Amino acid sequence: MSIFLIIVFFVLMLTGLPIAVALGLSSLATVFLLEGISLNIVAQSMFSAMNSFIMVAVPLFILTGILMDEGKVAESIFDFAKSIVGWMAGGLGHVNIVASLIFAGMAGSSVADVASTGRISINAMHRNGYSKSYATAITLISSMLATVIPPSILMVIAAATAGVSIGQALFAGLIPGLSIALMLMVINYIYCKKNNIGERTEFAFPQIGKSFIKAFPALLAPVILLGGILSGYFTATEAAGIAALYTLIISTLVYKGLGLKDLPSVFYRTAKLTGTILFIAVTAQVATWVFQYDGLPGQVAAFISEVSENPVVILLLLFGFLIVVGMFMDATAAIFVLTPILLPTINMVGIDPLFFVVFMVIVLSFGLITPPVGVCLYAASNITGLSIEQISKSILPWMIVVILMISIFIFFPGLITEPIQRLDL
């Protein structure tokens, strides 16, 4: 029956139905065909998915990202990043990466990053000697950091689905996020220095101080967020509420990018995006019930264990599988559907579930920047006027860099998990 559900789901999805609708209809049809099972299980499963204090963090972090996007916060972040790294070879490329890194620590949304700091960065780089395709490629690859650096919305969803501490998962995302950002900057430096690409800004302490003061309210957001979670002063869900309130205050009163008249549209966007994500969550819960009733997780675990019981081999196989899934399926839906199926296998071969959550989120984030469903890819195309083919070609070398970084984490998972254990978070 699990196979029947999956086949129907993909057939419906290929007809153009939204993922949540396709998943819901395929799950409902499967339950209907199960003998002796009441359709009440559908309503019960959906209710259990919604009846979660942890999931309240999702709309609050979405609201935070939208407020950052529309509240003119991106400009101050870009100016601060420019003052600290713009003087190096490949300066504006570094600015692009650092600005995305900072924005990721506040918004948690890759699409918001492309639409805000990405738009500013691409235009600035193109005016200062960088090709538009090169600037767009750096923008897209650095936008992936928003799915890894806390407060990543995908990380919250994945941790909640896997039953892993959200606070630990958010903090664990810092290490790969910062490592990938550093490697991107190294590659950008080498390439631009070798080819003498791009203009540099002058290094000046007064400018750093001035831009820091302007950006300080925005920079304080991730400090409050992570500091509160890691200190145990508030939970991840409470942190989401505090982040949303703080962002609302600085967007309206400090940066004055939003007025009272703009808030209804902000709340509408938040409700619309939240509805999309939670609709997927409730329909995925029914599918999860079917998979568990059918014994699919155990069968998948047994099948994979026959291939190998080596954790590295299993992760390498999942690496390729998740990249393909991310290219054709929304990352949120993939997390809801695949986590309950793959988790027994992960536990059986001795892979830390915390590492798996971080690993899965990073790999699925490739789907944001690759065709045919990459929302960040299409956003960048709209901003720049470049074709999807041009952008895809220019981003390929950067994707290889990230793939190599993920491979390092696969062979040395302790790089992600050991700091959590040593800090006893």
N, C-alpha and C positions, 0 to 999 in steps of 0.2 A: 504493500500500500504506500510505503514511503516513496518507492520508485514512481508509482502512479502519480502521487502528489507533485513530485519534482518535474515529471514530464509535462503534466497539465500546466504547472506554473510557467515553465519556459514557453510553451505554446501560446498561452495567454499573453505573456509578456511580449512575445514577438509580434502579436497582433496590434501592439501599440497601447495596451492597457497599462495604467500606472502600476508600479511594482506592488504597492500595498493592495490594490484591488485584485491583481492577478494572484497574489499570495493568499488573500482571503478567500477567493472563490475556489481555488484549487484545494485549500485546506477544508473548506466547507463540503465540497464534493467528496473528498476522501472520507471525512467523518460520516457523511450520509451513507456511504457504501459499507461502512464497518457494521457488521452484524452485532446486535445487542448493545449498541452504544447510542445513548440519547444525544440529541443535538444540543441539549443543555450544556454539554461539556464545552461547546464553542463559546457561549456567553460567559461561563465560569472562567475559562482560560483567558479571555479578553479582559475580564474584570481583574484577574490576578496580575496581569501585566501592567494595568493602570494603577492598581492599588499599591504604589511603591513610593516611599518617601525619597529614596535615592533618585528616582527618575524626575523628581521636581527640579533637580539641578539643571536638567537639559534646557527647558524653556528660559530659565534665568541666565544661563550662559549664552544662549542665543540672543536674548535681549541685550546682554552686555556687548556682544560683537556688533550688533546692529547700531547701538548707541555710539560705539567707537567709530564705526564706518561713517555715520552721518553727522557726527559731532565735531568735525574738523580737528580731530586728534592726530590724524596721520601726518599732517604737515609739520607739527612740532616734533614728532618722532623722527621724521626724515631729516629735519634740520639738525637735530642732535646727533644722529648717526653720521651725518656729513661732517660735522665738526670733529668727530673723534677718529674717523677712518678715511675721510675723503682725501687726505694728503698722500696716501700710499699709491703705488702703481696699481692701476685698476680701481682707483678710488671710488668712483660712483657704483661700481659693481659691488664693492665691499659695503657701501652705504645701503644698497638694495638689500643685501643679505642681512645686515645688522638691523635695518628698519623692519624687515619681516620678522626677525627674531624677537624684537621688542614688541611688535604688534601682536605676534602670536601669544606672548605672555599676558595679553590683556583680552584679546577677542576670541581666541580659540577656534577661528574659522578661516580656512584657506581661501574661500571665495571672497570674504570680506577683505582679506589681505590683498588679493589681486585687484579688487575694485578700488581700494583706497591708496595704500602706500605703493602698490604696484603701478597704478596709473601715474603717480607722481614720479616714481623711479624711472619708468620706461621713457617718459618724456624728457626728463633731465639727462639721462644717459644718451639718448639719441641726439640731443642738442650739443653734447660735449664729446663727440667723436666716436661713439659706439654705434654699431649697426643696430637697427631696430630688432632684428631677429636675435642677436646676442643679448640685448637688454631684456627681451621677452623671455628668452630661455632661462636667464638667471632669476627673473621674477617668478616664473612658474615653479622652478625647482626649489626655490626658497620658500614659496607659499606652502609647500608640503610640511614645513616646520610647524605650522599652526595646528596640524593634526597630532603632533608629538609633544610639543612644549605645552605645559599646563597654562591655562585651563582648557585643554583639548576636549571638545564636545564628544568626539569619537572615542577618546580614552575613557571618559565617564561612562558612555554606553557599553563599551567592551568590558570594563571592570565590573559594572553592575550585572551584566549578562553572565560573566564567568564566576561571579561570587567572590571577586578579589577586592581588597580594600581600595577604594577610590583614591584615598590620600596617597597610598603607596604607589598606585599606578601613575598618578599625576607626577609625583616626584621622580619615579623611574624614567619617565619620558624626557626629563631634563638632560640626562647623560647622552643618549643617542642624538637628541635634538642639537645640543651644543657641539657634539663631535662632528655631526654632518655639516653644520654651519661652518665650523672651522676648516674642514676639508674643502668645502666649496670656496672659501676665501683664499685658501692656498692655491687651488687650481686657477682661480680668477687672477691672482697676483702673478703667477708664472706666465700665464697666457698673455696678459696685457703687457707685462714687462718685456717679454720676448718680442712681441709684435708692435710695441710702442703705441698702444691703443688708449685713447681717452685722456682727457685733461684732469689735472689734480687741483685740489684746493690747498691754500696755505694753512699750515698748522699754526693755530693761535689760541693760547690759553684763554684770553678774554672772550673769544667767540664760543669756546667750549662752555665756559661758565654761563654765558648769556643764554645759549641754547638749552643748557641743562636746567636752568631756572624755569624757562618756558615749558620744558617737557616734564618737569618734576612731578606735577600732579598726575600725569599719565603714567610715569615710571613707577609711581608709588602703588599703583593698582596691583601688579603681580606680587609686590613685596607683602602687601596686606593679605592677599589671597593665600600665597604659599606659607607665609609666616604663621597665619592663623591655623591652617590645616596641619602643618608639621608640628606646631606647638601643642596641638590638641585643644586649642581654645574654642574652635568651632569645627563642625563637620564640613564635608565637601558641599553638601546641599546648602547649609547655612552660609558657607563661603560664597556660593553662587548668588545668593540673595544680597549679601553685602557688596559683592562686586557689581551687581546690577545697580544698586542704589548709589554706590560711589561713582560709577561711570555716568549715571544720570546727572548727578550733581556737577561733576567737572565739565560735562558736555554742554550743560545749559548755563552754568554760572561762571565757569572759569574760561573755557574756550569759546563759549557763546555760539556754538555751531548749530544749536537746536533751540527753538522757542516752544512755548506751550502749544502753539498751533501745529507744530511738527510731531508732537507726541502721539496723536491718534494714528498717524501713518506708521510710526515706529512700532507701536503696539500691534497694529494690524499685520505688519510684516512678521513680527515675532510669532503671533498666533498662527499665521499661515504656515510658516516653516515648522513650528512646533507640531502643528496638526499633521503635517506630512510625516515627520519622524515618528510620532506616537501612533499614528495609523499603522505604520509598518510594524511597530513594536507589538501592537495587539494582535495583528494578523499572524505575525511570526510566532507568537506564543501558542496559537492553535496548531501551527505546523510543528512546533517543538513537541507538543503533546502527542501528535501523531507519530513523530519519529521515535519518541520514547516508548509509546505503546507498541510500536512495531519492532522495537529492539535495534533500531538502526545504529545508534552510537556504539553499542557493543559489537555489532557486526563490522562496522568501519574500523574499530580498534583491532579486532581480530585480523582483518584483512591487512591492515598496515603492519601489524606485528609480524605477519608472515613475510613481508618484504624485508623488514629489518627492525631490530630492537635498539639500534644505535640512535640516540637522540639527535646527533648531528645529521645523519642520513634522513631521518624523519623531517627535520626542520628544512633541509634543502629541498625535499620533495614538496613540502607545504609551501615553500617559498615560490616555486614555479606555479603551483596550483593557485595560490592566492593572487598572484599577479594577473593570471588569466581571468580569475573571477572578478577582480577589481576592474578590469577593462570592460566587462559586460554587465556588471551589476553594481548598484549603488552600495557604497561602503557600509552605510547604516544597516541596510537590509542584509548584506552579507554577514555582518557581525551577529545580528539576531538569529539568522538561520544556521550559520556554520558553527558558532561557538558551542552550542549544546551537543552537536554531532562530534566535534573534534576533541572536546575537553577530556572525555574518557581515555582517548588515545594518548593525549599529552600526559595525563596522570600515570598511565600504565608504563610508559617508557621513561618516566622520571624527569620530565621537563617541568621546570617551575612554572605554574600557571601565571604568575606575575610577569615572567619573561615572555610567555606566549602572548599575553594580552598586548604588551608593548610591541612585540614583533608583528603581530597580526595587524595592528593599527598602522604601523609604518608601511607594511607591504601593500595593504589595501589602499593607502593614500596615493599610490601610483595611478589608481583609476581616476583620480581627480585631474590628472594632467595628460592622460592618454586617450585617444579615440577608442571607441565611438561615443562614450558617455561622459567624458571628462568635462565637468562643469567649469573648472578653472581654465581649461584649454579654450573653451568657447568664449569665456569671459575675456581672456587675453586677446583672442581674435577680434572681438568686437571693439576692444580698446585701441588696438594697433592697426586694424585693417589688413593684417597678414592672414594668409590662408591657413587652414588647419594643417595642410601638408608642409608648408614652410616652417611653422612653429614646431611640429612634430620632429622634423629633421634636425632642427637646431637644438632641441632639448635632449636628443638621444645621448650625446657624450656625457651630459650632466647626470642622466639617469644611470649610466654605467658607474659613475663615481658613487652614487648612493647605493647601488646594488653591491659594490665592493665593500662599502661600510657596513651594510647589513650582514654580509657574509662574515665579516670580522666578528660581529656580535653573535652570530650563530656558533662560531668556533670558540668564542670566549664569552658565554652568557653571563659570567660573573661580573663582567664590566657594568652590567645593568643592575643585577640583583644584589651583589655584595655590598655596595654602599648603603642600600636600604637596611640590610641585616646589621651592618656595623653601627649605623645610627639608631638602630632599634626603633624604626618608625612604625 
